[in-house]
Amino acid sequence: MRITTPTLLLDKEKAKNNIRRMAAKAIRNSVRLRPHFKTHQSAQVGEWFREAGVEAITVSSVRMARYFANHGWKDIMIAFPVNVLEMDSINELAAQVKLHLVAVNQDTIEVLADQLQHPVHLSLKIDTGYRRTGILATNYAELDKILQRVQVLGEKLHFEGFVVHDGHTYKQSDVYAIQTINNTSVYQLHQLRERYKAKFPNLQLSIGDTPSCSIIETLSGVDEIRPGNYVFYDLTQQRIGSCSFDEIAVCMACPVVAIHPERGEIILYGGSVHFSKDVLLQEDGTAVYGRVVDFTSNGWSAPLEGIQVVSLSQEHGVVKASPEQLKKYKIGDLMGILPVHSCLTSNLMQGYMTTEGEHLEHLSGLPKRELVS
C-alpha cells in the first residue's frame, strides 16, 4: 500500500477482538449490548459487530441512524436528545425501523406526541453526575410530571425506561473511582425503577460508557450497556485503564515534511484537522497530542520512548524527539501516531485503510444526502 497523505490505519483483527471481548462480557453478565456506532460510523465495521451477535445499536444523530438503517440495522437508538426540527426525518425512520428516542424535557414529549406518525420507543435521559444534560435522578417532581404526560400520550410513545451516560468516568484513572461512579448510577437508576415500576413494569435501565464497561467485570443491575469507543480505543482509554496499548486498533500514518535538529523537532503533515485538538496532560504539565510508534510488518509497535507529538496547528504536527530518535527519520518517511481520541480522529479522517490495504468508508466522508431508500 502507498500512503502519501495523512491516513488513518485500522488493524482489523484488533478491532474484531475488542468487539468479541465486549460481546462475551455482555453475555456473561446477561445484559443486552447495544454498542454506540458514533466511534467508527462505518457500514463495513458494523458488519463485524453482526458477526459477534449484535442486533441493536446506538447512534448519535438522525443522519447516522439513516445510514445504518440503509445498511440493514432494524433496532436503533438515537442517544442524542431529540432535535424537534428533524421530525420529518424521524417519522421516515420510525416507519422503517424499531426506533428508540431519548428526551430530556417535557417540551420535547409534547412535540413528539403531536407530530409523530408512527410509534417509537422513548427513554428519558437521566443525569447521575455528569452534568452535561438530562433530568437529575432525584428530580422526582419533573420525572413524575413527564411520565404522567407520557401515560396520557402513550399511543405513539412507548416508554422504554431510563438511560445514563457516565461521561465523567473519562476523567478518572482509578478503577475504584470508576466503579464508584458506576455504582452510584446503578443505585439511582434502581431508585427510579422502584418508583415507577407499578406504572411501567417492563421499564429498562441502560448505561453507556467505555471505561465502566471495559474495566468493571460484573455489570450487574442494568438491562443494557451502550459503550462505543471500545471498538478502537485510544490513548485516553489507555490512560484511564480501559485498554492496553496492544488493544488500540487505529493509528495515524503521517508524512515527515521537515526536521529541525537544532531544536529536536520533526514536523509532520498531520495537524488538528486530522487528529482534533484533544490532548493528554502529563504529570509535569506538558501536553501530548499523540504517541509515536514504529510500523511493523503486521501493524505497529508499542509507543516509543523519547518521542511524542507536542503541538498541533491546522495542518502541522510538531514532534519532540531525543537525539537518538531524531536520527531515525528523514524527509519523506511515514511516522505512526496513536491518537488521543479515536472518535474525533475517525470523524475528521472520513475513512480508513486497513493494515491489509483495504479502504473502508466513514459516514462523514459520504455525500450529505438522504441515506434511507
Buried (B, 14 or more C-beta within 10 A) or exposed (E): EEBEEBBBBBBBEBBBBBBBBBBEBBEEBEBBBBBBBBBBBBBBBBEBBBEBEBEBBBBBBBBBBBBBBBBEBEBBBBBBBBEBEBBEBBBBBBEBBBBBBBBBBBEBBEBBBEEBEBBBBBBBBBBBBBEEEBBBBBBBEBBEEBBEBBEEBEEBBBBBBBBBBBBBBBEBEEEEBBBEBBEBBBEBBEEBBEBBEEEBEEBBBBBBBBBBBBBBEEBEBBBBBBBBBBBBBBBBBBBBBBBEBBBBBBBBBBBBBEBEEEEBBBBBBBBBBBBBEBBBEEEEEEBBBBBBBEBEEEBBBEBBEEBBBBBBEEBBBBBBBEEEBBEEBEEEBBBBBBBBBBBBBBBBBBBBBBBEEEEBBBBBEBEEEEBBE
